[in-house]
Amino acid sequence: MISTLQILHSILKKIVGFALLLIAVSTVAQPNDIEALLKKGDMVLDTNPREALNIYHKAADELTTKNAKLLQAKVYAKLGTTSLQIGYYPKAITELKSALEIYKQLGKDSIVAELYSDLGSAYYFGEIKGGNEAEKYFQKAYAAFSKIGLPVSAQFNANYLGYIHWAKGEKEKALEIHKLCLAVFNTLNNLKGRTICHSDIGFTLNSLGRYTEALDYNLKALELATQMEDALVITPILNNIGISYINLNDLNQAEKYSLLSLDKAKETSQNLRTKEALSNLHNVYAQMGDYKKAYNIHLQLKVINDSIKDLAAVRKLTQRDEQAAFSLKQAQMKAQQAEKDALATARLKHEKDRNIALMTGIGMLVIIALLLTLNIRARIKRSKLLKKKNNQLEDSNLLIAKQNQKLLENQNEIEENNEELETLLDELKRAQSKLIQYEKLASLGVLTSGVAHEINNPLNFIKSGIYALEEIIEKLPDEEDKELSITIVEHIDTGMERINYVIGELNRFSGNSISKDLVPCDIRKILENCLLVLKPKIDSAICTISTNFAHHNTIIQGHEGSLHQIFTNILENSILSITKSGTITISTKILESNQLEIKIEDTGCGMSEKIIHHAFDPFFTTRPPGEGTGLGLYVSYKLITSHLGSINLQSTENVGTVCTIKLPLNSSKNDA
């Protein structure tokens, strides 16, 4: 919460700042006015540089010592570069140096480098101080551009040093500089630099009388300049090629390139280049002996010379007038500056008085603010107290929220623990149910084993009695009595076989009937035998049998009788599940786990989840009383597990059942 004191302090700061801004604005010319004049001059610079220079002078008149240094430097630089363009070299040097000093103070390194180069050009073209100052500034420009990472600009200034040495008569030194710059421009792959250096080397070699070398460099310069499409660069190159061919006495080529140079010079209104091309053509036609053409060229040359002389005279007069005007302008500017200083002094006194009045008003505002502060201190104190109470209340709410969160976390943890306990309880109930079932089965197994044993003992006595009766019957004299006795014995023997079968079933139920010696069993043959035995039931149920047996031998190590009983029980259940008509599909497949998978699928009535859960329980049956013992699937399960196999039931009511049996393969047999 921001206090009222802070608000008042902020308002006072703004008032003082605004007052100071008014003071500053009243004593300094508006920068926007000067910038507008500079932009206006830039718009006419290309078409009318003298008009642009006059506009820049107006911008300079608006400058005072209170203006920003950068704005002052901009105005001086505009005056200097425009004067250089027109040819007012002394004035250009003065303005450029003024701009240079300010930009150096401001640390504008790139602009400083450009100003060094402009100063070198002003001294060179103005022929001031014999070229020494030009050389000094070109060297400074080279160093400055190199320092800020502009190698192309640096090399152009290095190449300008060659012009200075050539003007001094040091042509070999000039040639050396141009070649060094060419090597650097080749490395930088700069087209303009390579073009100019080739042209400069060709020109210098011509002046040294090395025309063959000059021709090579000039032709290469022409090839590069053609890519640039710059007529101002191409014209002197064509002229240099003409000079090389004249001195190599190839007058036809000299005529060709001199004419091309003349056309380019006239096209771009270059009077000096036109004069050079006409001079070359005059020499060519004179050496050819074509004096008529030479005379015509001589007439054209005289006209262009007179034009150039007049131009030079006008230029000198113009320069003299401009210099006089510049001196007068400087005197006027000094007088104007003195007048401005006097006005500024008067204005400062006026502003001082106004500032005193303004500060008095500000002081009154401060007093009012202090009085207001005293009146609202009590309110601020109450506000702080209320804020403190609010903070305490927020802390209490936060503590309650944390406690609620903790209670919620504890509740979630309790719910998770309850879920885990319920899961464990369900698992415990299932384990208890299985344990009770296993205990029942164990007790039942012991009971059935005992019953079978007890029945087997008297059965042995009966068998012994039958053997004795058979011997007695053989000795009977009466054939009729003998035949009757044999029939009775056969009935007794049939009953004995039935009792033996029941004992065998009881032994299977108890798990004591499987032989320990397993033999190779062909599952396919066993299934086919089971289908053959069950054929009457299959026909009566009106069901279709479909088989899809594996192509390889499906032989396992097992007990053939037990396997017959397993598949007979399962197939019989499938047949009985089909009430009207349906299909039973039997398939075998060898799995990658070295097991044989047997699937028996039917389209019968199916089973619910509850029935599937009890399907392997002993004595569990869905058939009517007297039609099933409930031991079929239980015995099958026991026999399959004794073969180290597994059985699984999947069923959907009113759709059908899939019984999947997996038995370990006899690998040695199946690999054969």
Beta strands, then each sheet from edge to edge (+ up, - down):
strand 1: 519-522
strand 2: 543-548
strand 3: 555-558
strand 4: 582-590
strand 5: 595-602
strand 6: 646-652
strand 7: 656-664
sheet 1: 1+ 3-
sheet 2: 2+ 4+ 5- 7+ 6-
end
